[in-house]
Amino acid sequence: MRSEKTGESKGYGFIEYVTKEVALQAKSVLDGRELRDSVLVCDWLDPGHVTFASLHSTCLYVDRLPKDYRDMGEFRRVFSKVTNPPYCQIAMRNGALQDWGLVEFNDADDAEETQATLNNYKLRGHSIRVQYCIPGVRAINIYMKILNDP
């Protein structure tokens, strides 16, 4: 996918396989693999995505947060530089803070501007990474899926 405004890559794409079996095999081999400075996330796209606009993600995955980072107020303020997101969450698993969070916007343009502005942003001395999540999936559903995966 490329930005409609800048033409730059958004760091994600789509592949259609001939059979479901081949798609399952590719997903099992590729999901979770590190490639350059990113981790591949392979998932299924809802077949309801029939327009080009629906392929632009409104949800951002934020990782490389400082150890034991828990300041939700600061996190929300940082991710409100473009516009106030309706969903902004630092992850916890079994009561333990994680080094990642999710931010969801109402509009793909807001997500794109935020991603461009805040990727590699210095948060308390740590350079955070901001990447796109799968389009069309709500942040809370992504959050629950990640927490429930081993």
C-alpha positions as CSV (number, residue, x, y, z in Angstrom):
1,M,0.0,0.0,0.0
2,R,1.1,3.5,-0.8
3,S,0.1,6.8,0.6
4,E,-2.4,8.6,-1.7
5,K,-0.8,11.9,-0.7
6,T,2.9,11.2,-0.8
7,G,3.2,7.9,-2.8
8,E,5.4,6.5,-0.1
9,S,5.0,2.9,1.0
10,K,3.0,2.3,4.1
11,G,4.9,-0.9,4.9
12,Y,2.1,-3.3,4.3
13,G,0.5,-5.1,1.3
14,F,-1.8,-7.8,0.2
15,I,-1.4,-11.2,-1.4
16,E,-4.1,-13.3,-3.0
17,Y,-3.4,-17.0,-3.2
18,V,-4.9,-19.5,-5.6
19,T,-6.0,-21.9,-2.8
20,K,-6.7,-21.6,0.8
21,E,-4.2,-24.4,1.6
22,V,-1.4,-22.4,0.0
23,A,-2.5,-19.3,1.9
24,L,-2.5,-21.2,5.2
25,Q,1.0,-22.6,4.5
26,A,2.3,-19.1,3.6
27,K,0.7,-17.6,6.7
28,S,2.3,-20.3,9.0
29,V,5.7,-19.8,7.5
30,L,5.7,-16.0,7.4
31,D,3.7,-14.8,10.4
32,G,6.0,-13.5,13.1
33,R,9.2,-13.5,11.0
34,E,11.5,-10.6,11.3
35,L,12.4,-8.8,8.1
36,R,14.8,-5.9,8.2
37,D,13.5,-3.7,11.0
38,S,9.9,-5.1,11.2
39,V,8.0,-8.2,12.2
40,L,5.8,-9.7,9.5
41,V,2.1,-10.1,10.6
42,C,0.1,-12.2,8.2
43,D,-3.7,-12.3,8.6
44,W,-6.9,-12.6,6.7
45,L,-8.5,-9.6,5.2
46,D,-12.3,-9.3,5.6
47,P,-13.9,-9.9,2.2
48,G,-16.0,-6.8,2.8
49,H,-13.1,-4.6,1.7
50,V,-14.3,-3.8,-1.8
51,T,-13.0,-0.2,-2.1
52,F,-9.5,1.1,-2.4
53,A,-10.2,3.5,0.5
54,S,-11.1,0.5,2.8
55,L,-7.6,-0.9,2.3
56,H,-6.0,2.1,4.2
57,S,-5.5,1.3,7.9
58,T,-6.9,3.5,10.7
59,C,-5.1,1.6,13.4
60,L,-1.4,1.9,14.5
61,Y,0.7,-0.5,16.4
62,V,3.3,1.2,18.6
63,D,6.2,-0.7,20.1
64,R,9.6,-0.2,21.6
65,L,8.1,1.8,24.5
66,P,10.3,2.5,27.5
67,K,10.5,-0.3,30.0
68,D,7.6,-0.3,32.4
69,Y,6.1,2.7,30.6
70,R,2.6,3.3,32.0
71,D,1.7,7.0,31.5
72,M,-1.5,6.8,29.6
73,G,-2.0,10.6,29.8
74,E,1.3,11.2,28.1
75,F,0.8,8.4,25.6
76,R,-2.6,9.9,24.6
77,R,-1.1,13.4,24.4
78,V,1.7,12.2,22.2
79,F,-0.7,10.4,19.9
80,S,-3.1,13.4,19.8
81,K,-0.6,15.6,17.9
82,V,-2.7,15.3,14.7
83,T,-6.1,14.6,16.2
84,N,-7.4,13.0,19.4
85,P,-7.8,9.2,18.7
86,P,-10.9,7.5,20.0
87,Y,-8.9,4.5,21.1
88,C,-5.4,4.7,22.7
89,Q,-4.1,1.8,24.8
90,I,-0.8,0.6,26.3
91,A,-0.9,-3.2,26.5
92,M,-1.0,-5.2,29.7
93,R,-0.8,-9.0,29.9
94,N,-1.7,-10.7,33.1
95,G,-1.2,-7.4,35.0
96,A,2.3,-6.9,33.5
97,L,3.0,-3.9,31.3
98,Q,4.1,-4.7,27.7
99,D,6.3,-2.6,25.5
100,W,3.6,-1.9,22.9
101,G,0.2,-0.3,22.5
102,L,-2.5,0.5,19.9
103,V,-3.9,3.7,18.7
104,E,-7.0,3.9,16.4
105,F,-8.3,6.8,14.5
106,N,-11.6,7.5,12.8
107,D,-9.9,8.4,9.5
108,A,-7.0,6.8,7.6
109,D,-5.5,10.2,6.8
110,D,-5.2,10.9,10.5
111,A,-3.5,7.6,11.0
112,E,-1.1,8.2,8.1
113,E,-0.2,11.7,9.3
114,T,0.3,10.4,12.9
115,Q,2.5,7.5,11.7
116,A,4.6,9.8,9.6
117,T,5.0,12.2,12.5
118,L,5.6,9.8,15.3
119,N,7.6,6.9,13.9
120,N,11.0,7.0,15.6
121,Y,9.7,9.7,18.0
122,K,11.8,9.9,21.2
123,L,9.6,9.0,24.2
124,R,11.6,9.3,27.4
125,G,14.8,8.6,25.5
126,H,13.4,5.6,23.5
127,S,12.9,5.7,19.8
128,I,9.4,4.3,19.4
129,R,8.3,2.4,16.3
130,V,4.8,3.2,14.8
131,Q,3.4,0.8,12.2
132,Y,0.1,0.1,10.6
133,C,-2.3,-2.7,11.7
134,I,-4.5,-4.7,9.3
135,P,-7.1,-2.5,7.7
136,G,-10.7,-2.9,8.7
137,V,-10.1,-4.5,12.1
138,R,-10.9,-2.5,15.3
139,A,-8.0,-1.9,17.7
140,I,-9.8,-3.7,20.5
141,N,-10.0,-6.8,18.4
142,I,-6.4,-6.6,17.4
143,Y,-5.5,-6.1,21.1
144,M,-7.4,-9.1,22.3
145,K,-6.0,-11.3,19.4
146,I,-2.4,-10.3,20.3
147,L,-2.9,-10.9,24.0
148,N,-4.5,-14.3,23.5
149,D,-1.8,-15.5,21.1
150,P,1.0,-17.4,22.8
